[in-house]
Amino acid sequence: MNGSFLVVLGRDAPLSLAELVILNRANRTPWTLHAHWKNACLLLGALDPFELQERVGGTVKIAHVLGSLSTLDQAALDQLFLPIFSNLEPRFYYGFSFFGNVSSKEQKFFQAYFKTAFKENHVKAMYKAPKTHGEPNQNSIHPSEIFSRGLLDTGFDFCIAKKNNTIYVGRTITASNAKAISKRDKERVLQNKVSAISIRLARILVNLTGLSPTQTLLDPFCGVGTILQEARLVGLNAVGVDQDPDAIKAARQNLKYLKNGPGQTELVNADATHLSRHPLSFDGVATEPTLGPYLTRLPSVNTARQTLAELEEIFDGLFRALSHKMKKGQPVVIILPEFPTIEGKLLRFSEKLFEKHGFVSTNPLSFPEYARVFPYLYTSDTNKIHRLIYLLEKRKGIP
Ligand SMILES: C[S@@+](CC[C@H](N)C(=O)[O-])C[C@H]1O[C@@H](n2cnc3c(N)ncnc32)[C@H](O)[C@@H]1O
């Protein structure tokens, strides 16, 4: 499909935008990023929106842009929407998702325009206001409502975004299907609800490596194999390491169950800090390592410092081992912890942790407003530990 697409980003928008930027760069996609807002971006070119929605972990929904307007008036909207009005169901739901600086006057103009148009077409069109889902400033219809109200089939979710003086008007054509993702999760033979990473985040980490099919991804703390599974689903070879033999057994069963075409999986029961003793070869790393003990409440500064000191030994060993195995330019995507404390402080590792082993951080979002959002924060309402997502690259030699 050729054209313009409004892509609505997930809760952790910089992470989702970085995922798209890396996919574009690594695969030399025939689409490019044309504009971005806080929660959305505009892609231009040849793009299969259904394939893209399936491929990424961080995109919420994709709208096909019907046109762009420099002035908002009835005639301009008629030109865009008359083809849609000729084919309306007698009864349906509709709603709007607004991005960027669409003013409340402009929002009301759209709402009034459709209310009148649907009335004139003698259909029962029921307006669906976006729910906030606990997130402030949320002005977008959530995929759960898109599916439950049939907005992709009989109804409409109009996505409207404004940049400078141009208003882009789109209609949502695909959205992230939470039911299908949860099925993929629950169907696995062995699960570990406490320590396993979400499928969505695992897919984002795999995509952030920028590896392409036939290349090999290593997860040195693979647990039950969620990241390896997502790597295999996008056509990569996968190597998993874990020091817990039960985790390796579980990962083996889960990946066997997957039966995903060509490509290979190798699983090794070993300590990640001793990787250099194993004859493993790989092109990049994506991992969620152990982040310390499970916390039910915020730690004190002293406890957080102690946990960081204990973890430092493991991560120091990991980066040392990786620096011996990896070549210049190869990627490491890793989650490192940040501890909010009861005293109100935030404690995390210094970047020396990886820099002393020849790794540097690389933020793919070069736009000025994203200069300070790196590492990306992956938030969770229930987790007492912040997950910081670092994108690193092996620099030649050890500084
Ligand atoms: C947070 S879990 C990873 C979960 C994994 N992403 C999944 O979805 O199942 C961390 C894993 O690291 C493993 N681990 C801890 N220390 C390790 C070490 N030094 N070497 C290898 N594995 C280690 C643990 O056994 C655990 O399975």
The ligand as a Tripos MOL2 file, in Angstrom:
@<TRIPOS>MOLECULE
LIG
   27    29     1     0     0
SMALL
NO_CHARGES

@<TRIPOS>ATOM
      1 C1         14.5480  -11.8040   34.7610 C.3       1 LIG1
      2 S1         14.8850  -13.4710   34.4130 S.3       1 LIG1
      3 C2         14.7980  -13.4870   32.6590 C.3       1 LIG1
      4 C3         13.4400  -13.7650   32.2110 C.3       1 LIG1
      5 C4         13.3390  -14.0140   30.7370 C.3       1 LIG1
      6 N1         13.4560  -12.7850   29.9630 N.3       1 LIG1
      7 C5         12.0120  -14.7290   30.4550 C.2       1 LIG1
      8 O1         11.1790  -14.1660   29.7620 O.co2     1 LIG1
      9 O2         11.8090  -15.7990   31.0140 O.co2     1 LIG1
     10 C6         16.5730  -13.5850   34.7130 C.3       1 LIG1
     11 C7         17.1730  -14.9520   34.4500 C.3       1 LIG1
     12 O3         18.5770  -14.8250   34.6250 O.3       1 LIG1
     13 C8         19.0700  -16.0450   35.1280 C.3       1 LIG1
     14 N2         20.3820  -15.7430   35.7420 N.ar      1 LIG1
     15 C9         20.6690  -15.0540   36.8770 C.ar      1 LIG1
     16 N3         21.9900  -14.9240   37.0160 N.ar      1 LIG1
     17 C10        22.5630  -15.5110   35.9400 C.ar      1 LIG1
     18 C11        23.9100  -15.6900   35.5000 C.ar      1 LIG1
     19 N4         24.9540  -15.2180   36.2080 N.pl3     1 LIG1
     20 N5         24.1170  -16.3250   34.3330 N.ar      1 LIG1
     21 C12        23.0950  -16.8090   33.6050 C.ar      1 LIG1
     22 N6         21.8130  -16.6950   33.9840 N.ar      1 LIG1
     23 C13        21.5440  -16.0380   35.1210 C.ar      1 LIG1
     24 C14        18.0160  -16.5170   36.0910 C.3       1 LIG1
     25 O4         18.0890  -17.9350   36.2610 O.3       1 LIG1
     26 C15        16.7230  -16.0660   35.3650 C.3       1 LIG1
     27 O5         16.1980  -17.1340   34.5910 O.3       1 LIG1
@<TRIPOS>BOND
     1     1     2 1
     2     2     3 1
     3     2    10 1
     4     3     4 1
     5     4     5 1
     6     5     6 1
     7     5     7 1
     8     7     8 2
     9     7     9 1
    10    10    11 1
    11    11    12 1
    12    11    26 1
    13    12    13 1
    14    13    14 1
    15    13    24 1
    16    14    15 ar
    17    14    23 ar
    18    15    16 ar
    19    16    17 ar
    20    17    18 ar
    21    17    23 ar
    22    18    19 1
    23    18    20 ar
    24    20    21 ar
    25    21    22 ar
    26    22    23 ar
    27    24    25 1
    28    24    26 1
    29    26    27 1
@<TRIPOS>SUBSTRUCTURE
     1 LIG1         1 GROUP 0 **** ****
